[in-house]
Each structure stands twice: as structure tokens, then as C-alpha cells.
């Protein structure tokens, strides 16, 4: 999958929207730490999620 192809841009836009509006707020709502710690923990979950989903979807796009 090429980085700037139409499929790639659509894929990452949808994945980013789901992450921003569903997954990240859900993770942050479960945590009761300072904003810095919440951001680090949320990032530690979301970045590997992108890597796994990209490898999984790369077979189909």
C-alpha cells in the first residue's frame, strides 16, 4: 500500500477518526491520572494499534 495513494489516505482518515472520537476518549475515561500520564499511556496503545492494523489491512488493499 503506497503512502499517498487514494486508498491509503482514505484508510488512515477513517482510522484516525475512529481513534480520535472513539478509542482515545474511551481509554482516557478509564484512567484517572494527570493529563501527561494519560497521554503517554493512550499513545502507547494507539501507535502499536496503527502498526498492527496496517499490517493486517495491507493484505487486502
ABEGO torsion letter per residue (X at the ends): XBAABAAAAAAAAAAAAAAAAAAAAAAAAABBBBAAAAAAAAAAAAAAAAAAAAAAAAAAX
